[in-house]
Amino acid sequence: MSLQVGQPAPDFTLPASNGEIVSLSDFRGKHVVLYFYPKDMTPGCTTEACDFRDHYEKFTETNTVILGVSTDSVERHKKFIEKYQLPFLLLSDEEHKVAEMYGVWKLKKNFGKEYMGIERSTFVIDRDGRLVKEWRGVKVKGHVEEALEYILENLT
């Protein structure tokens, strides 16, 4: 299945950092920023999460929910949230099924080693559950502001 802007975003159900099991469809009626990131507590992922935290109120004012997804466990997510006071849910995709659904489970290279992992990516889903914007291979600097700007200009 290929993901296409304008089409319904694939629904999924994952365990969340608050101890609940959540589905994307639980958030119908709100916009959703669904962001995939490689790993809790790493420099780039921490910066990105803290950028979303620092802009959280502005996203909330636009009726937008932020959901972060990585292959980390719920327990690790809880520690990440506590350490950085993250006000949004982190979802645990330990078997990388949702990452595969969204086409972000990729072959990566680091220091000459190849491995499979999440390619940092963000998807904006409108209140009707349609994918309206995607960023793949995200560079952290300025990304959260760009996502917020897109929502302010196109979905409010």
Accessible surface in RSA format (square Angstrom, percent):
REM  Atomic radii and reference values for relative SASA: ProtOr
REM  Chains: A
REM  Algorithm: Lee & Richards
REM  Probe-radius: 1.40
REM  Slices: 20
REM RES _ NUM      All-atoms   Total-Side   Main-Chain    Non-polar    All polar
REM                ABS   REL    ABS   REL    ABS   REL    ABS   REL    ABS   REL
RES MET A   1   178.69  92.5  91.98  60.9  86.71 206.5  69.42  59.0 109.27 144.8
RES SER A   2    88.62  74.9  63.62  84.9  25.00  57.6  49.54 105.5  39.08  54.7
RES LEU A   3    28.54  15.9   7.17   5.1  21.38  53.7   8.12   5.7  20.42  55.0
RES GLN A   4   103.50  57.9  98.69  72.1   4.82  11.5  22.26  47.4  81.24  61.6
RES VAL A   5    81.62  53.7  57.97  52.5  23.66  57.0  57.97  50.4  23.66  64.2
RES GLY A   6    37.61  46.4   0.00   N/A  37.61  46.4  28.14  77.2   9.47  21.2
RES GLN A   7    93.20  52.1  93.15  68.1   0.05   0.1  19.21  40.9  73.99  56.1
RES PRO A   8    82.10  59.8  70.79  64.5  11.30  41.1  70.79  58.4  11.30  70.2
RES ALA A   9     4.73   4.3   0.02   0.0   4.71  10.7   0.02   0.0   4.71  12.5
RES PRO A  10    15.34  11.2   3.76   3.4  11.58  42.1  15.34  12.7   0.00   0.0
RES ASP A  11    69.20  48.5  50.61  50.4  18.59  44.0  28.00  65.9  41.20  41.1
RES PHE A  12    13.88   6.9   2.67   1.7  11.21  29.2  13.87   8.4   0.01   0.0
RES THR A  13    79.36  56.4  55.81  56.6  23.54  56.1  36.61  49.2  42.75  64.6
RES LEU A  14    16.55   9.2  15.79  11.3   0.77   1.9  16.55  11.6   0.00   0.0
RES PRO A  15    49.63  36.2  49.63  45.2   0.00   0.0  49.63  41.0   0.00   0.0
RES ALA A  16     0.45   0.4   0.00   0.0   0.45   1.0   0.00   0.0   0.45   1.2
RES SER A  17     9.76   8.2   1.95   2.6   7.80  18.0   0.75   1.6   9.00  12.6
RES ASN A  18    78.11  53.9  42.47  41.0  35.64  85.8  37.22  89.6  40.89  39.5
RES GLY A  19    56.82  70.1   0.00   N/A  56.82  70.1  25.09  68.8  31.73  71.1
RES GLU A  20   104.25  59.9  98.95  74.9   5.30  12.6  33.33  64.5  70.92  57.9
RES ILE A  21   114.75  65.3  90.21  67.2  24.53  59.1  90.21  65.0  24.53  66.6
RES VAL A  22     9.52   6.3   9.14   8.3   0.38   0.9   9.52   8.3   0.00   0.0
RES SER A  23    19.82  16.7  19.41  25.9   0.41   0.9   4.16   8.9  15.66  21.9
RES LEU A  24     6.79   3.8   4.12   3.0   2.67   6.7   4.29   3.0   2.50   6.7
RES SER A  25    42.16  35.6  31.88  42.5  10.28  23.7  17.71  37.7  24.45  34.2
RES ASP A  26    91.00  63.7  54.83  54.6  36.17  85.5  25.57  60.2  65.43  65.3
RES PHE A  27    32.97  16.5  29.92  18.5   3.05   7.9  32.62  19.8   0.36   1.0
RES ARG A  28   123.55  51.9  98.58  50.3  24.98  59.5  43.17  59.0  80.39  48.7
RES GLY A  29    41.77  51.5   0.00   N/A  41.77  51.5  30.10  82.6  11.67  26.1
RES LYS A  30    90.37  44.1  89.69  55.0   0.68   1.6  48.04  43.2  42.33  45.1
RES HIS A  31     2.03   1.1   2.03   1.4   0.00   0.0   1.88   1.9   0.15   0.2
RES VAL A  32     2.94   1.9   2.94   2.7   0.00   0.0   2.94   2.6   0.00   0.0
RES VAL A  33     0.00   0.0   0.00   0.0   0.00   0.0   0.00   0.0   0.00   0.0
RES LEU A  34     0.00   0.0   0.00   0.0   0.00   0.0   0.00   0.0   0.00   0.0
RES TYR A  35     0.90   0.4   0.90   0.5   0.00   0.0   0.49   0.4   0.41   0.5
RES PHE A  36     0.00   0.0   0.00   0.0   0.00   0.0   0.00   0.0   0.00   0.0
RES TYR A  37     0.93   0.4   0.93   0.5   0.00   0.0   0.93   0.7   0.00   0.0
RES PRO A  38    38.11  27.8  28.03  25.6  10.08  36.6  28.76  23.7   9.35  58.1
RES LYS A  39    98.61  48.1  98.61  60.5   0.00   0.0  65.97  59.4  32.63  34.8
RES ASP A  40     0.00   0.0   0.00   0.0   0.00   0.0   0.00   0.0   0.00   0.0
RES MET A  41    60.84  31.5  34.65  22.9  26.20  62.4  32.03  27.2  28.82  38.2
RES THR A  42    44.87  31.9  44.07  44.7   0.80   1.9  41.81  56.2   3.06   4.6
RES PRO A  43   114.71  83.6 104.44  95.2  10.27  37.3 113.87  94.0   0.84   5.2
RES GLY A  44    27.96  34.5   0.00   N/A  27.96  34.5  20.93  57.4   7.02  15.7
RES CYS A  45     1.83   1.4   1.13   1.3   0.70   1.7   0.00   0.0   1.83   2.0
RES THR A  46    20.04  14.3  20.04  20.3   0.00   0.0  18.86  25.3   1.18   1.8
RES THR A  47    68.24  48.5  63.12  64.0   5.11  12.2  40.97  55.0  27.26  41.2
RES GLU A  48     0.42   0.2   0.42   0.3   0.00   0.0   0.32   0.6   0.09   0.1
RES ALA A  49     0.46   0.4   0.46   0.7   0.00   0.0   0.46   0.6   0.00   0.0
RES CYS A  50    18.80  14.2  18.80  21.0   0.00   0.0  11.76  29.8   7.04   7.6
RES ASP A  51    31.31  21.9  31.21  31.1   0.10   0.2   0.24   0.6  31.07  31.0
RES PHE A  52     0.00   0.0   0.00   0.0   0.00   0.0   0.00   0.0   0.00   0.0
RES ARG A  53    70.74  29.7  61.58  31.4   9.16  21.8  17.75  24.3  52.99  32.1
RES ASP A  54    94.21  66.0  58.20  57.9  36.00  85.1  26.63  62.7  67.58  67.4
RES HIS A  55    31.08  17.0  30.24  21.0   0.84   2.1  16.56  17.1  14.51  16.9
RES TYR A  56    70.14  32.7  70.11  39.9   0.03   0.1  35.87  27.0  34.27  42.2
RES GLU A  57   127.13  73.0 123.98  93.8   3.15   7.5  44.56  86.2  82.57  67.4
RES LYS A  58   111.77  54.5 110.83  68.0   0.95   2.3  66.30  59.7  45.47  48.4
RES PHE A  59     0.24   0.1   0.24   0.1   0.00   0.0   0.24   0.1   0.00   0.0
RES THR A  60    71.66  51.0  61.38  62.2  10.29  24.5  60.81  81.7  10.86  16.4
RES GLU A  61   129.12  74.1  89.54  67.7  39.58  94.2  46.92  90.8  82.20  67.1
RES THR A  62    12.09   8.6   5.52   5.6   6.57  15.6  10.16  13.6   1.93   2.9
RES ASN A  63    50.68  35.0  44.04  42.6   6.64  16.0  25.70  61.9  24.98  24.1
RES THR A  64     7.32   5.2   0.00   0.0   7.32  17.4   0.17   0.2   7.15  10.8
RES VAL A  65    29.44  19.4  25.97  23.5   3.47   8.4  29.44  25.6   0.00   0.0
RES ILE A  66     1.69   1.0   0.22   0.2   1.47   3.5   0.22   0.2   1.47   4.0
RES LEU A  67     0.88   0.5   0.88   0.6   0.00   0.0   0.88   0.6   0.00   0.0
RES GLY A  68     0.00   0.0   0.00   N/A   0.00   0.0   0.00   0.0   0.00   0.0
RES VAL A  69     0.00   0.0   0.00   0.0   0.00   0.0   0.00   0.0   0.00   0.0
RES SER A  70     0.00   0.0   0.00   0.0   0.00   0.0   0.00   0.0   0.00   0.0
RES THR A  71    40.92  29.1  30.83  31.3  10.09  24.0   7.22   9.7  33.69  50.9
RES ASP A  72     9.40   6.6   4.12   4.1   5.28  12.5   5.40  12.7   4.00   4.0
RES SER A  73    39.94  33.8  36.25  48.4   3.69   8.5  26.88  57.2  13.06  18.3
RES VAL A  74    29.46  19.4  27.64  25.0   1.82   4.4  27.64  24.0   1.82   4.9
RES GLU A  75   102.60  58.9 102.24  77.4   0.36   0.9  53.30 103.1  49.31  40.3
RES ARG A  76    83.83  35.2  81.77  41.7   2.06   4.9  24.40  33.3  59.43  36.0
RES HIS A  77     0.00   0.0   0.00   0.0   0.00   0.0   0.00   0.0   0.00   0.0
RES LYS A  78    70.96  34.6  69.24  42.5   1.71   4.1  34.22  30.8  36.73  39.1
RES LYS A  79   130.73  63.8 126.99  77.9   3.74   8.9  75.19  67.7  55.55  59.2
RES PHE A  80     0.16   0.1   0.16   0.1   0.00   0.0   0.16   0.1   0.00   0.0
RES ILE A  81    34.59  19.7  34.41  25.6   0.18   0.4  34.41  24.8   0.18   0.5
RES GLU A  82   126.97  72.9 109.24  82.6  17.74  42.2  48.65  94.1  78.32  63.9
RES LYS A  83   128.19  62.5 103.60  63.6  24.59  58.5  64.27  57.9  63.92  68.1
RES TYR A  84    51.54  24.1  50.51  28.7   1.03   2.7  31.03  23.3  20.51  25.3
RES GLN A  85   128.46  71.8 114.24  83.5  14.22  33.9  63.00 134.1  65.46  49.6
RES LEU A  86     8.74   4.9   0.00   0.0   8.74  22.0   0.00   0.0   8.74  23.5
RES PRO A  87    59.35  43.3  28.12  25.6  31.23 113.5  42.47  35.1  16.88 104.9
RES PHE A  88    12.76   6.4   1.76   1.1  11.01  28.6   9.79   5.9   2.97   8.5
RES LEU A  89    37.18  20.7  35.65  25.5   1.53   3.8  35.65  25.0   1.53   4.1
RES LEU A  90     0.00   0.0   0.00   0.0   0.00   0.0   0.00   0.0   0.00   0.0
RES LEU A  91     0.15   0.1   0.15   0.1   0.00   0.0   0.15   0.1   0.00   0.0
RES SER A  92     2.90   2.4   0.40   0.5   2.50   5.8   0.05   0.1   2.85   4.0
RES ASP A  93     2.68   1.9   1.88   1.9   0.80   1.9   0.80   1.9   1.88   1.9
RES GLU A  94   108.41  62.2  86.24  65.2  22.17  52.8  21.45  41.5  86.96  71.0
RES GLU A  95   114.21  65.6 104.17  78.8  10.04  23.9  45.99  89.0  68.22  55.7
RES HIS A  96    52.35  28.6  52.35  36.4   0.00   0.0  28.73  29.6  23.62  27.5
RES LYS A  97   130.28  63.6 127.24  78.1   3.05   7.3  92.22  83.0  38.06  40.5
RES VAL A  98     5.05   3.3   5.05   4.6   0.00   0.0   5.05   4.4   0.00   0.0
RES ALA A  99     0.00   0.0   0.00   0.0   0.00   0.0   0.00   0.0   0.00   0.0
RES GLU A 100    91.82  52.7  72.88  55.1  18.93  45.1  24.92  48.2  66.89  54.6
RES MET A 101    67.88  35.2  54.26  35.9  13.63  32.4  47.70  40.6  20.19  26.7
RES TYR A 102     0.08   0.0   0.00   0.0   0.08   0.2   0.08   0.1   0.00   0.0
RES GLY A 103    32.99  40.7   0.00   N/A  32.99  40.7  31.23  85.7   1.76   3.9
RES VAL A 104     0.00   0.0   0.00   0.0   0.00   0.0   0.00   0.0   0.00   0.0
RES TRP A 105    53.50  21.5  36.82  17.8  16.68  39.2  30.70  16.4  22.80  37.0
RES LYS A 106    83.90  40.9  81.50  50.0   2.39   5.7  33.44  30.1  50.46  53.7
RES LEU A 107   108.35  60.3  81.70  58.4  26.65  67.0  81.70  57.4  26.65  71.7
RES LYS A 108    49.06  23.9  44.04  27.0   5.02  11.9  36.76  33.1  12.30  13.1
RES LYS A 109   151.63  74.0 120.23  73.8  31.40  74.8  65.91  59.3  85.72  91.3
RES ASN A 110    74.63  51.5  68.64  66.3   5.99  14.4  10.89  26.2  63.74  61.6
RES PHE A 111   195.40  97.8 154.06  95.4  41.34 107.6 168.14 101.9  27.26  78.0
RES GLY A 112    78.96  97.4   0.00   N/A  78.96  97.4  39.82 109.3  39.13  87.6
RES LYS A 113   155.12  75.7 151.15  92.7   3.97   9.4  98.00  88.2  57.12  60.8
RES GLU A 114   100.42  57.7  69.93  52.9  30.49  72.6  23.11  44.7  77.31  63.1
RES TYR A 115    92.90  43.4  84.27  47.9   8.63  22.4  76.37  57.4  16.53  20.4
RES MET A 116    93.87  48.6  75.51  50.0  18.36  43.7  65.70  55.9  28.17  37.3
RES GLY A 117     9.30  11.5   0.00   N/A   9.30  11.5   9.30  25.5   0.00   0.0
RES ILE A 118     3.47   2.0   1.00   0.7   2.47   5.9   1.00   0.7   2.47   6.7
RES GLU A 119    46.58  26.7  44.92  34.0   1.65   3.9  13.22  25.6  33.36  27.2
RES ARG A 120    36.23  15.2  32.61  16.6   3.61   8.6   6.23   8.5  29.99  18.2
RES SER A 121     0.00   0.0   0.00   0.0   0.00   0.0   0.00   0.0   0.00   0.0
RES THR A 122     0.00   0.0   0.00   0.0   0.00   0.0   0.00   0.0   0.00   0.0
RES PHE A 123     0.00   0.0   0.00   0.0   0.00   0.0   0.00   0.0   0.00   0.0
RES VAL A 124     0.00   0.0   0.00   0.0   0.00   0.0   0.00   0.0   0.00   0.0
RES ILE A 125     2.27   1.3   2.27   1.7   0.00   0.0   2.27   1.6   0.00   0.0
RES ASP A 126    22.71  15.9  21.30  21.2   1.41   3.3   3.96   9.3  18.75  18.7
RES ARG A 127   105.46  44.3 102.07  52.0   3.39   8.1  38.29  52.3  67.17  40.7
RES ASP A 128   106.28  74.4  85.84  85.4  20.44  48.3  21.54  50.7  84.74  84.5
RES GLY A 129     4.26   5.3   0.00   N/A   4.26   5.3   4.09  11.2   0.16   0.4
RES ARG A 130   105.04  44.1 105.04  53.5   0.00   0.0  23.38  31.9  81.66  49.5
RES LEU A 131     0.31   0.2   0.31   0.2   0.00   0.0   0.31   0.2   0.00   0.0
RES VAL A 132    31.42  20.7  22.37  20.3   9.05  21.8  23.63  20.5   7.79  21.1
RES LYS A 133    69.13  33.7  69.02  42.3   0.11   0.3  16.45  14.8  52.68  56.1
RES GLU A 134    54.32  31.2  41.19  31.2  13.13  31.3  10.40  20.1  43.92  35.9
RES TRP A 135    30.41  12.2  25.94  12.6   4.47  10.5  29.40  15.7   1.02   1.6
RES ARG A 136    88.42  37.1  60.08  30.6  28.34  67.5  44.68  61.1  43.74  26.5
RES GLY A 137    33.87  41.8   0.00   N/A  33.87  41.8  21.90  60.1  11.97  26.8
RES VAL A 138    15.75  10.4   1.54   1.4  14.22  34.3   7.07   6.1   8.68  23.5
RES LYS A 139   169.57  82.7 158.78  97.4  10.79  25.7 114.59 103.1  54.98  58.6
RES VAL A 140    24.05  15.8  18.73  17.0   5.31  12.8  18.73  16.3   5.31  14.4
RES LYS A 141   194.73  95.0 169.06 103.7  25.67  61.1 122.04 109.8  72.69  77.4
RES GLY A 142    37.72  46.5   0.00   N/A  37.72  46.5  27.03  74.2  10.69  23.9
RES HIS A 143     6.80   3.7   5.00   3.5   1.80   4.6   3.74   3.9   3.06   3.6
RES VAL A 144     0.27   0.2   0.27   0.2   0.00   0.0   0.27   0.2   0.00   0.0
RES GLU A 145    78.88  45.3  75.19  56.9   3.69   8.8  48.39  93.6  30.48  24.9
RES GLU A 146    89.60  51.4  84.69  64.1   4.91  11.7  33.22  64.3  56.38  46.0
RES ALA A 147     0.00   0.0   0.00   0.0   0.00   0.0   0.00   0.0   0.00   0.0
RES LEU A 148    10.72   6.0  10.72   7.7   0.00   0.0  10.72   7.5   0.00   0.0
RES GLU A 149    97.88  56.2  96.28  72.8   1.60   3.8  23.82  46.1  74.06  60.5
RES TYR A 150    43.30  20.2  39.21  22.3   4.10  10.7  29.28  22.0  14.02  17.3
RES ILE A 151     0.00   0.0   0.00   0.0   0.00   0.0   0.00   0.0   0.00   0.0
RES LEU A 152    89.36  49.8  75.98  54.4  13.37  33.6  76.13  53.5  13.23  35.6
RES GLU A 153   126.37  72.6  89.28  67.5  37.10  88.3  39.46  76.3  86.91  71.0
RES ASN A 154    81.49  56.2  50.45  48.8  31.04  74.7  12.37  29.8  69.12  66.8
RES LEU A 155    30.22  16.8  19.70  14.1  10.52  26.5  25.79  18.1   4.43  11.9
RES THR A 156   110.16  78.3  36.56  37.1  73.60 175.4  58.03  77.9  52.13  78.8
END  Absolute sums over single chains surface
CHAIN  1 A     8004.5       6342.0       1662.5       4185.0       3819.5
END  Absolute sums over all chains
TOTAL          8004.5       6342.0       1662.5       4185.0       3819.5
